[in-house]
Amino acid sequence: MSDTPDRSITWADTLRRPWTALVAAAAVVLGPAASTASALMQANAAPLRQTPSPHRRL
């Protein structure tokens, strides 16, 4: 038999681990940045608006 007791990992145990906290923090920081970057890429892909030249009559 092993010396360590058989113990199931609970959600509370999982949340206390440093990697879980790091991944959660990264998701909070990078999630909005990714959606902002996606919106900027879509805006840059849009066709440019044609502005009338100052010498042309409307």
For each residue, the residues with C-beta under 8 A, 3 or more apart:
1:
2:
3:
4: 7
5:
6:
7: 4
8:
9: 13 14
10: 13 14
11: 14 15
12: 15 16
13: 9 10 16 17
14: 9 10 11 17 20
15: 11 12 20 21
16: 12 13 20
17: 13 14 20 21
18: 21 22
19: 22 23
20: 14 15 16 17 23 24
21: 15 17 18 24 25
22: 18 19 25 26
23: 19 20 26 27
24: 20 21 27 28
25: 21 22 28 29
26: 22 23 29 30
27: 23 24 30 31
28: 24 25 31
29: 25 26 32 33
30: 26 27 33 34
31: 27 28 34 35
32: 29 35 36
33: 29 30 36 37
34: 30 31 37 38
35: 31 32 38 39
36: 32 33 39 40
37: 33 34 40 41
38: 34 35 41 42
39: 35 36 42 43
40: 36 37 43 44
41: 37 38 44 45
42: 38 39 45 46
43: 39 40 46
44: 40 41
45: 41 42
46: 42 43
47:
48:
49:
50:
51:
52: 56 58
53: 56
54:
55:
56: 52 53
57:
58: 52
